[in-house]
């Protein structure tokens, strides 16, 4: 559906010019592939009415939301049930992400379901997992199981709902995945009949971006609903955009829009349907939006522009890379069409007034990046290497250095942080020979001057880092040990719950280990609150006596803190 053109598109928002030759791409289906197929019947994961706090495919920073978030009435501890017969194929426990999660593979349907943010596993699963926790002296764990080792039946309780991991409140996160490919599928296809929804998506604003060097848009370039009727005034090649959310019956939440279409003068020029995605391309969610607006203003303006790399061609079809050519002095009649899985539709018409205008030449500053190949640059004691495919477009990137009194190396500016990249690249920085290497730490410095550690190792006089976002980088040292703070130790004997808050100033907590009476204690760390909690187990510890507690926390630079307490339980 793409049409070829000899012009170059220049990414409007990135400061550095991004050039993209327009080429063809396959056409995506207009509706969910499962709507007209034989959809497997999956059982309900909860015993309460299903209401959502989040839907499939929502645009998040660096990833799509991979499932449905079911509300649990503000409670934890509700029974979570397997959607079908199968076997537990994977179990994860982590301070972040899904927290505790159970993966169940269903051979009869070719699906795998995932249940995340659990408060607890079922007794059968917990017994198996707990043995691994103690065998490895670790709370964080990733286990895979062969078929038949832990069978489960449809409706069997596999855990209790919770708020573990990177959860913003009690709920059950549920994925449905294609077992063969690992792709995330929209669970709403399977649960549509159990979720009431007669509310259409809503439009918050629309926008029009000029393609730098090829188009001009007169102010205002963003219109709120009350002003949409006045339309835009433009000339040359432009990129339409929209900020919109879905709504559902019985809730005040906002959700992602599943089907999005743009028509110009009655002809479709853009169509996007998010009914599945590959995890290998989930980071390409950043290409669906004005990424600079997301980074700088928190504004999720979804646009029609398609980059050179076309990482999401399986969910998008366009004409002319999603751009519109305004080359006649007339009104171009446009409309956005938004639709959810239940068929609720919102149509938003708007007009682009074609008015001849001078088009400024696109700036070309910095190093030219070919997104199809490996690019390496050297600057004042540093080497920056971008592997093939790091960028979604050919672009110009500036790489500079500035002396620094705060860090032990200069600060290296690598492009702009509001330009999206597909993943890790390499920044190698020379380190002065008189610096002790065991406490070295490479950091990324944000626009507010705050530094955060990135993954890096010292080798042959250099710190070799692997950041996954552009920005400013430097090397420093971390000699400050982590902090350990007991939480209400006077209550430990009564409640049997031992708690610490653990934190680090720079390089981050690398490991922690708690012990009671000299024996490993399974402290469970909640990453979002930095709280490590252990519940006394009478099968491992004797009641009615004084217990010695020791918590040791080590950061990524090897600095360590040990905190000791005693209490009677």
Buried (B, 14 or more C-beta within 10 A) or exposed (E): BBEEBEBBBBBBBBBBBBBBBBEEBEEBBEBBBBEEEEBBEBBBBBEBEBBBBBBBBBBBEEBBBBBBBBBBEEBBEBBBBBBBBBBBBBBBBBBBBBBBBBBBBBEEBEBBBBBBBBBBBBEBBBEBBBEBBEEEEBBBBEBEBEEEEBEBEBBBBBBBBBBBBBBEEBBBBBBBBBBEEEBBBBBBBBBBEEBBBEBBBBBBBBBBBBBBBBBBBBEEBBBEEEEBEEBBBBBBBBBBBBBBBBBBEEBEBBBBBBBBBBBBEEEBBBBBBBBBBBBEBBBBBBBBBBBBBBBBEEBBBBBBBBBBBBBBBBBBBBBBBBBBBBEEEEEBBBBBBBBBBBEBEBEBEBBBBBBEBEBEEBEEEBBEBEBEEEBEBEBBBBBBBBBEBBBBBBBBBBBEBEEBEEBBBBBBBBBBBBBBBBEBBBBBBBBEEEBEEEBBBBBBBBEEEEBEBBEBEBEEEBBBBBBBBBBBBBBBBBBBBBBBBBBEBEEBBEEBBBBBBBEBEBBBBBEBBBBBBEEBBBBBBBBBEBBBBBEBEEEEBEEEEEBEBBBBBBBBBEBEBEBEBEBEB
